[in-house]
Amino acid sequence: MSILRSYSNWRRYRRTVSALSHLSTDELNDLGIYRGNINSIARYYSRKSF
C-alpha cells in the first residue's frame, strides 16, 4: 500500500470518527450504531474504496 493511500485512509478514518462522535446517542441508535463501535466502523469504512 502506498504512503498516499495510507494517508488517505487515515484521513477518512479520522473524519468518520469525528462525524460519528458528534452525533447524539439517539441519532447513533437510529443508525443502529453503538458508541463503542465507532472506531471499528470507521476502521472498516476507511479501508473501503468508494
C-alpha positions in Angstrom: 0.0 0.0 0.0 1.4 3.4 -0.9 2.0 6.2 1.5 -0.6 8.4 -0.2 -3.2 5.7 0.1 -2.4 5.0 3.7 -2.6 8.8 4.5 -5.9 9.0 2.6 -7.3 6.0 4.6 -6.1 7.6 7.9 -7.8 10.9 7.0 -11.1 9.1 6.1 -10.9 7.2 9.4 -10.4 10.4 11.4 -13.3 12.2 9.5 -15.6 9.2 10.1 -14.7 9.0 13.8 -15.2 12.7 14.2 -18.5 12.8 12.4 -20.0 9.8 14.3 -18.7 11.1 17.6 -20.6 14.3 17.2 -23.9 12.5 16.9 -26.1 12.1 19.9 -26.8 8.6 21.3 -30.3 8.8 19.9 -29.0 9.6 16.5 -26.5 6.7 16.7 -29.3 4.4 17.8 -31.4 5.4 14.8 -28.4 4.3 12.6 -28.0 1.1 14.6 -24.6 2.1 15.9 -23.4 1.8 19.5 -20.9 4.5 20.6 -18.4 1.7 21.5 -18.4 0.6 17.9 -17.4 3.9 16.3 -13.7 3.1 16.0 -14.2 -0.3 14.4 -16.9 1.0 12.0 -14.6 3.9 11.0 -11.7 1.5 10.5 -13.7 -0.8 8.3 -15.1 2.0 6.1 -11.7 3.8 5.8 -10.3 0.8 4.0 -13.2 0.5 1.5 -12.9 2.1 -1.9 -16.0 4.0 -3.0 
